[in-house]
Amino acid sequence: MKSSKPIIKKTGDGSTSLYSPKYDQLYHNPHGAVTESRHVFFETNDLLKALKEKKSVNIFEVGFGTGLNLLLTLDYLRQNDLQTTINFYSVEAFPIDPEITEEFEFKNEPGLRKSLLILQSILQDLTPGMNRIQLTDHLSLHLWFGFFDELFEEPSNTSLITHKIDFIFQDAFSPEVNEELWTPDTFKKLASISNDDAVLSTYCAASSARAAMAVAGWKVARAPGAVGKREMTLASLDTDKLEAFKRVNENRLAERFERGDFDE
Ligand SMILES: C[S@@+](CC[C@H](N)C(=O)[O-])C[C@H]1O[C@@H](n2cnc3c(N)ncnc32)[C@H](O)[C@@H]1O
């Protein structure tokens, strides 16, 4: 039988990613894992600005995967000597083996390599349910080992999310292969744990994904994509947050969704 274990792959900017045989997809952009993650989840959504200006920032990531976004958060805090309090929530149904992280490479990014031991120990000690780990004086990780839906199924699970979220990283595999994480129901759940001015960002520019956000009440905008991609998507419940970007027509997209235009 073919192994379903992820396999290490080098991407265009010299950083490594993983290929998932289970989803038949790379965890990141083949043209640059680190470059795209910085662009989508830290720069375009103005998270870097918030990290510098706000006392505390709460993040919710859909899909912990290789832990790259956590490593980047740690790196930004260190590089800029920031004292911002961060609660980093993430969910992961299929954690990777800690051993494979030994093969991770980040070209010209010594700061990211430095945190690999932290990542290994997180993965080694994971138990099903919510794992809370104080990583530094300022950064707390709340990692749900289980399915996204399970976290929202029982009020006793959802109540484990004790902070209102400011930034959502929608970093699931693409809607074609990871359908359950791109539904209106998913985006409604994400809205329910968010502040009114929260910003959701994703590498994905698919109309079906934008339509699902629109059905769930999110305002949606297009933004320039990273390395080799024309567009990415930003969303917020607060239109002011999307002022600098070209909005999609949410009503039209929601209508198309309800009509079944995106069904197979
Ligand atoms: C594109 S990859 C993760 C990218 C990750 N942020 C990174 O930087 O490596 C998507 C992740 O979502 C996880 N996943 C897929 N469906 C899930 C679900 N329903 N609940 C929780 N995790 C899921 C996969 O196992 C995978 O690790």
The ligand as a MOL file (V3000), in Angstrom:
LIG
                    3D

  0  0  0     0  0            999 V3000
M  V30 BEGIN CTAB
M  V30 COUNTS 27 29 0 0 0
M  V30 BEGIN ATOM
M  V30 1 C -2.3360 23.4060 3.3490 0
M  V30 2 S -2.0170 22.4560 4.7460 0 CHG=1
M  V30 3 C -1.4270 23.4500 6.0230 0
M  V30 4 C -0.6230 24.6160 5.8390 0
M  V30 5 C -0.0060 25.0830 7.1410 0
M  V30 6 N -0.6080 26.2860 7.6120 0
M  V30 7 C 1.4760 25.1900 6.9250 0
M  V30 8 O 2.0030 26.3110 6.8750 0
M  V30 9 O 2.1010 24.1520 6.8070 0 CHG=-1
M  V30 10 C -3.6460 22.1750 5.4200 0
M  V30 11 C -3.6610 21.4450 6.7350 0
M  V30 12 O -5.0120 21.3080 7.1780 0
M  V30 13 C -5.1800 20.0180 7.7630 0
M  V30 14 N -6.6120 19.6820 7.6690 0
M  V30 15 C -7.2990 19.3450 6.5380 0
M  V30 16 N -8.6060 19.1530 6.8160 0
M  V30 17 C -8.7490 19.3880 8.1410 0
M  V30 18 C -9.8770 19.3940 9.0270 0
M  V30 19 N -11.1090 19.1260 8.5880 0
M  V30 20 N -9.6790 19.6830 10.3290 0
M  V30 21 C -8.4190 19.9820 10.7860 0
M  V30 22 N -7.3180 20.0000 9.9880 0
M  V30 23 C -7.4780 19.7160 8.6800 0
M  V30 24 C -4.2700 19.1330 6.9210 0
M  V30 25 O -3.9130 17.9720 7.6130 0
M  V30 26 C -3.0720 20.0640 6.6750 0
M  V30 27 O -2.0920 19.9270 7.6490 0
M  V30 END ATOM
M  V30 BEGIN BOND
M  V30 1 1 1 2
M  V30 2 1 2 3
M  V30 3 1 2 10
M  V30 4 1 3 4
M  V30 5 1 4 5
M  V30 6 1 5 6
M  V30 7 1 5 7
M  V30 8 2 7 8
M  V30 9 1 7 9
M  V30 10 1 10 11
M  V30 11 1 11 12
M  V30 12 1 11 26
M  V30 13 1 12 13
M  V30 14 1 13 14
M  V30 15 1 13 24
M  V30 16 1 14 15
M  V30 17 1 14 23
M  V30 18 2 15 16
M  V30 19 1 16 17
M  V30 20 1 17 18
M  V30 21 2 17 23
M  V30 22 1 18 19
M  V30 23 2 18 20
M  V30 24 1 20 21
M  V30 25 2 21 22
M  V30 26 1 22 23
M  V30 27 1 24 25
M  V30 28 1 24 26
M  V30 29 1 26 27
M  V30 END BOND
M  V30 END CTAB
M  END
